[in-house]
Amino acid sequence: MKQDEVPQDGDNLHQGTFKQIMYAVDNTGNYVQVPSSGWEPENVALGQAWEEVNEKVKNALARVHAGEISPVAYYMEKTLMDLPLLASYVGKFQWQVKRHLKPEVFKNLSQKMLSRYAAAFKVSVAELIQPA
């Protein structure tokens, strides 16, 4: 792709706050970095992906309110974390974190453990216990 052919679709998901770097060939045939505000197919795909993520977060919150899962599961969805990553953040084994996804186990967590989860999710302990 030539330098002047780098897509600059103004209608992107970043609302002009972010430009990604793409590589293109300049007039002398050398590769150069060119800032791009994105292109339509990428924006459509990202939009669809974020819609799916938001739907999963909404469903997780409804399941928390129904007592099916603990708030830890909701915040995992909301922060796009998986079990191995969260376990490393809170200093527990994956099987331990998996147990904490059960409401009956979550209710018995110590204040120290709740604080670890709150710090990992960047929320207060009160927000962790009662997600909005």
Backbone hydrogen bonds, N-H to C=O, Kabsch-Sander energy under -0.5 kcal/mol:
donor,donor_aa,acceptor,acceptor_aa,energy
3,Q,25,V,-2.2
5,E,2,K,-1.9
6,V,3,Q,-0.9
9,D,38,G,-2.9
10,G,8,Q,-0.6
12,N,10,G,-1.4
15,Q,12,N,-1.0
17,T,14,H,-2.2
20,Q,36,S,-2.3
22,M,34,V,-2.4
24,A,32,V,-2.3
25,V,1,M,-2.6
26,D,30,N,-2.8
29,G,26,D,-1.6
32,V,24,A,-3.0
34,V,22,M,-3.2
36,S,20,Q,-3.0
38,G,7,P,-0.6
43,N,39,W,-2.2
44,V,40,E,-2.5
45,A,41,P,-2.2
46,L,42,E,-2.7
47,G,43,N,-2.2
48,Q,44,V,-2.2
49,A,45,A,-2.2
50,W,46,L,-2.5
51,E,47,G,-1.9
52,E,48,Q,-1.9
53,V,49,A,-2.2
54,N,50,W,-2.6
55,E,51,E,-1.9
56,K,52,E,-2.2
57,V,53,V,-2.3
58,K,54,N,-2.2
59,N,55,E,-2.5
60,A,56,K,-2.4
61,L,57,V,-2.2
62,A,58,K,-1.9
63,R,59,N,-2.1
64,V,60,A,-2.0
65,H,61,L,-2.3
66,A,62,A,-1.5
67,G,64,V,-1.3
68,E,63,R,-2.6
69,I,63,R,-0.9
70,S,101,L,-2.4
73,A,70,S,-0.9
74,Y,70,S,-1.2
75,Y,71,P,-2.7
76,M,72,V,-2.0
77,E,73,A,-1.9
78,K,74,Y,-2.7
79,T,75,Y,-2.3
80,L,77,E,-1.0
81,M,76,M,-2.3
86,L,82,D,-2.5
87,A,83,L,-2.6
88,S,84,P,-1.9
89,Y,85,L,-1.9
90,V,86,L,-2.3
91,G,87,A,-0.9
92,K,87,A,-2.1
96,Q,93,F,-0.6
97,V,93,F,-2.0
98,K,94,Q,-2.6
99,R,95,W,-1.5
100,H,96,Q,-1.6
101,L,97,V,-0.5
101,L,98,K,-1.1
102,K,99,R,-1.9
105,V,102,K,-0.6
106,F,102,K,-2.7
107,K,103,P,-2.1
108,N,105,V,-1.2
109,L,106,F,-1.8
114,L,110,S,-2.4
115,S,111,Q,-2.3
116,R,112,K,-1.8
117,Y,113,M,-2.3
118,A,114,L,-2.7
119,A,115,S,-2.5
120,A,116,R,-2.3
121,F,117,Y,-2.3
122,K,118,A,-0.8
123,V,118,A,-2.4
128,L,124,S,-2.1
129,I,125,V,-2.4
130,Q,126,A,-2.2
